[in-house]
């Protein structure tokens, strides 16, 4: 961003210099071999200025696109963290319930025979807990699939971001080349 701002300032400075040069009266000398060359250089300069303006527009569009993709990437990462935290909490809760059920069953089995009714009740509750654990595992699998999809989206966005950076580098190189040509044109 800082480099973009520096390039913009340098481009503004060049445009101001160009306007000053244009403001100076041009007195063509008749029969001068340089007047035709000067006219060609002015035409080329105008063309270069148009290309620079187009490149500035493309650069600002790319900067906006990069910012949007960065925002979207942050949003996806936040959702991913939320999903993982929710999954971990659900697994912990179900593991505690299963552990508590097993402990209750073990302690009831150690008691006297009249407690068998209670053991059966706890075993039924344990099967319900196992079913809840199974449902949680299914949900966990679904969440993992979502995480995988989010990671794929993240990879795609990183690739797009890298492509945008490469295009930005190319545009900067073109701007530098145009500015060098502009300087040569000023020198001539």
C-alpha positions in Angstrom: 0.0 0.0 0.0 2.9 2.4 0.8 4.6 1.5 -2.4 1.3 2.1 -4.3 1.0 5.5 -2.6 4.6 6.4 -3.5 3.9 5.4 -7.1 0.8 7.6 -7.2 2.7 10.6 -5.8 5.5 10.1 -8.4 2.9 9.8 -11.1 1.2 13.0 -10.0 4.6 14.8 -10.0 5.2 13.6 -13.5 1.8 14.8 -14.6 2.4 18.2 -13.1 5.8 18.4 -15.0 4.1 17.3 -18.2 1.4 20.0 -17.8 4.2 22.6 -17.2 5.9 21.5 -20.3 2.7 21.6 -22.3 2.0 25.1 -21.0 5.3 26.3 -22.5 4.8 27.7 -26.0 6.0 25.4 -28.7 7.6 27.3 -31.5 8.0 25.0 -34.4 10.8 25.8 -36.7 10.0 25.5 -40.3 12.0 22.9 -42.2 13.4 21.6 -38.9 14.0 17.8 -39.0 13.1 17.6 -35.3 9.6 19.0 -35.6 8.3 15.7 -37.1 10.2 13.7 -34.4 8.8 16.1 -31.8 5.3 15.5 -33.0 5.8 11.8 -33.0 7.1 12.0 -29.4 4.1 14.0 -28.3 1.8 11.4 -29.8 3.7 8.6 -28.1 3.6 10.6 -24.9 -0.2 11.0 -25.1 -0.5 7.3 -25.7 1.7 6.4 -22.8 -0.3 8.7 -20.5 -3.5 6.9 -21.6 -1.9 3.6 -20.8 -0.7 4.9 -17.4 -4.2 6.0 -16.6 -5.6 2.6 -17.6 -3.0 0.9 -15.5 -3.8 3.1 -12.5 -7.5 2.1 -12.9 -6.6 -1.6 -13.1 -4.3 -1.2 -10.1 -7.0 0.3 -8.0 -9.5 -2.4 -9.1 -7.0 -5.0 -8.1 -6.4 -3.4 -4.7 -10.1 -3.4 -4.1 -10.4 -7.0 -5.1 -7.4 -8.0 -2.8 -9.1 -6.1 0.1 -12.4 -7.9 -0.5 -10.7 -11.3 -0.7 -8.7 -10.6 2.4 -12.0 -9.7 4.3 -13.7 -12.8 3.0 -10.7 -14.9 4.0 -10.8 -13.5 7.5 -14.5 -14.3 7.7 -14.0 -17.9 6.6 -11.2 -18.4 9.1 -13.5 -17.0 11.9 -16.3 -19.4 11.0 -13.9 -22.3 10.8 -12.6 -21.5 14.3 -16.2 -21.3 15.6 -17.1 -24.7 14.1 -14.0 -26.4 15.5 -14.6 -25.0 19.0 -18.3 -26.1 18.9 -17.2 -29.6 17.8 -14.7 -29.9 20.6 -17.3 -28.8 23.2 -19.9 -31.2 21.9 -17.4 -34.1 22.0 -16.3 -33.2 25.5 -19.8 -33.1 26.7 -20.8 -36.4 25.2 -17.6 -38.1 26.4 -18.4 -36.9 30.0 -21.9 -38.3 29.8 -20.6 -41.6 28.5 -18.0 -41.8 31.2 -20.5 -41.0 33.9 -22.9 -43.7 32.5 -20.2 -46.3 32.6 -19.2 -45.3 36.1 -22.8 -45.5 37.2 -23.2 -49.0 35.6 -20.0 -50.2 37.2 -21.0 -49.0 40.6 -24.5 -50.5 40.4 -23.2 -53.8 39.2 -21.1 -54.0 42.4 -24.2 -53.5 44.5 -26.7 -56.2 45.6 -29.1 -58.1 43.2 -32.2 -55.9 43.9 -30.4 -53.1 42.2 -30.5 -54.9 38.9 -33.6 -52.8 37.9 -31.6 -49.7 38.3 -28.7 -51.2 36.3 -31.1 -51.9 33.5 -32.4 -48.3 33.6 -28.8 -47.0 33.5 -28.0 -49.4 30.6 -30.9 -48.0 28.6 -29.7 -44.5 29.4 -26.2 -45.6 28.3 -27.6 -46.8 25.0 -29.2 -43.4 24.6 -25.8 -41.8 25.4 -24.2 -44.1 22.8 -26.8 -43.1 20.3 -26.1 -39.4 21.1 -22.4 -40.0 20.8 -23.0 -41.7 17.4 -25.1 -38.7 16.3 -22.3 -36.4 17.5 -19.8 -38.3 15.6 -22.0 -38.0 12.5 -22.2 -34.3 13.1 -18.5 -34.2 13.7 -18.0 -35.9 10.3 -20.2 -33.2 8.7 -18.3 -30.5 10.4 -15.0 -32.0 9.2 -16.4 -32.0 5.7 -17.3 -28.3 6.1 -13.8 -27.6 7.4 -12.4 -29.3 4.3 -14.6 -27.3 2.0 -13.6 -24.1 3.9 -9.9 -25.0 3.5 -10.5 -25.6 -0.2 -12.1 -22.1 -0.5 -9.2 -20.7 1.5 -6.7 -22.3 -0.9 -8.6 -20.9 -3.9 -8.7 -17.4 -2.3 -4.9 -17.6 -1.5 -4.3 -18.6 -5.1 -6.4 -15.6 -6.3 -4.6 -13.4 -3.9 -1.2 -14.6 -5.3 -2.4 -14.0 -8.8 -3.5 -10.5 -7.9 -0.1 -9.8 -6.4 1.6 -11.1 -9.5 -0.6 -8.8 -11.7 0.2 -5.9 -9.4 3.9 -6.6 -9.8 3.5 -6.7 -13.6 1.5 -3.4 -13.6 4.2 -1.8 -11.4 6.8 -2.9 -13.9 4.8 -1.5 -16.8 4.3 1.8 -15.0 8.1 2.0 -14.3 8.7 1.3 -18.0 6.2 4.0 -19.1 7.7 6.5 -16.6 11.2 5.7 -18.0 9.9 6.3 -21.5 8.2 9.5 -20.3 11.5 10.7 -18.8 13.3 9.9 -22.1 10.6 11.8 -24.0 11.1 14.8 -21.6 14.8 14.5 -22.2 14.4 14.5 -25.9 
